[in-house]
Amino acid sequence: MTRESILRDVVGRALAEVAERGIRIYTIALYHDHESAAVSVCVDTRDNSDRQVREQNRYNMKHCLRAIQIGSLREALSWQANVGRNLWLGDFEAVDLARTDIPQGIAFWRTPRVGTIAMAQALMAFEGEIRRLSLDPAQTVLACSGPEDEVALVWALSESPPN
């Protein structure tokens, strides 16, 4: 068993569940839970992402406007509006799909660059399936964790389906 085989298995099983539940992918992330040494997939829908962004902005703007009123640029910068999409994996529509513990002995982050790329490649191996399950492939975003970040790499589906 290798890191790569574990990641591909997790993505494959998660996409099967997404298809079974009829979820239309807007954002999909391959997540490494650093504290529990496990990997899983999180999927968000457009409706949920939009709702989460509105809620984040409603909360953040109270603090941002207060900081602007008192003249604190530093504080205002920490409460800026989200002008894109939800990337808080815990707030996604479907969380921890196909969660799998990483067996001891697998050096998941021996080389951080290689580990992050392995996660991205595992998602890309299923690009056709992700495209098929997407609400709109032109707006679908993929993401994966890094050695220290819940979301370290974010990219869009390619414009043309894989061969």
Helices and strands as residue ranges (DSSP letters): H 3-21, E 27-33, E 38-44, H 46-70, H 73-77, G 89-91, E 94-101, H 112-124, H 127-133, G 137-139, E 141-144, E 153-156
